Amino acid sequence: MMVSRTAQMEQLLDLPPGYTLVSLREYGDAFAHGCSIAAEAGAGTLVWVRRYDLVEFAVVLEPDEPLASARRAFFAGMNAIGDAIAVHCPPEREVQFTWPDTILFDGGVLGGGQLGWPKDCREDEVPAWLVFGVILRAADMAHVGEVEAASGVALLNEGFEMVDTEAMIGSFARHLMTAFDQWNERGFDPVARDYLARLSRENAGERRGIDVNGDLLVGAAKGPPERNSLLDGLAKVSWYDPEYRAPKLG
């Protein structure tokens, strides 16, 4: 899903070969910008918004299968950011997901992931690109009141002595490459297993799986599984506050 490209600007992040950096000022929108340039920029383009209070970036992917199944790249991205947070977080703190796109840290909403694709692409067509985006709250935002900010989760408030944004994004990039290598060599099952291991459970005994179109299948010992639509879940972006353009508080 990733192809090498020659960097067109100075690499401000320690990214592995195959990535090209696009850096935006603090008022930029990494996900929207990534979607707007994806067709021309190509796979491996990583858009980074340089902010102190958010970890915000997006990466362009080029899938080789129809859109209906290619959306499963979202789970590889979620695994990669989950692993990157876990590498840099204090010990005995847990990174979890709620279906499908919310990232929890120590039980609170830290941020989430997004997935974009060409809107004119049919489900049975191979999309020219996908964009996976992430926003995490790194520190309390200056324009948010103290009481309101206390209801949220930020890396600096959760035992991180400092937030090394550059190192965390570099770690994500490496974990993402590893996830796609694993997918290519062993199929999607290991990617699904790693995602489901972090996905919060409603019932301890439930059986869970990810269908070929990315839907979550949840079942008991008997009977057909309940289907949770990936498309519907991504459309809600339930972790995101459009007013602050940041993860929700509380």
Secondary structure, 3 states (H helix, E strand, C coil): CCCCCCCCCCCCCCCCCCCEEEEECCCCCHHHHHHHHHHHHCCCEEEEECCCCEEEEEEEECCCCCHHHHCCHHHHHHHHHHHHHHHHCCCCCCEEEECCCEEEECCEEEEEEEEECCCCCCCCCCCCCEEEEEEEECCCCCCCCHHHHCCCCCHHHCCCCCCCHHHHHHHHHHHHHHHHHHHHHHCCHHHHHHHHHHECCCCCCCEEEECCCCCEEEECCCCCCEEECHHHHHHHCCCEECCCCEECCC
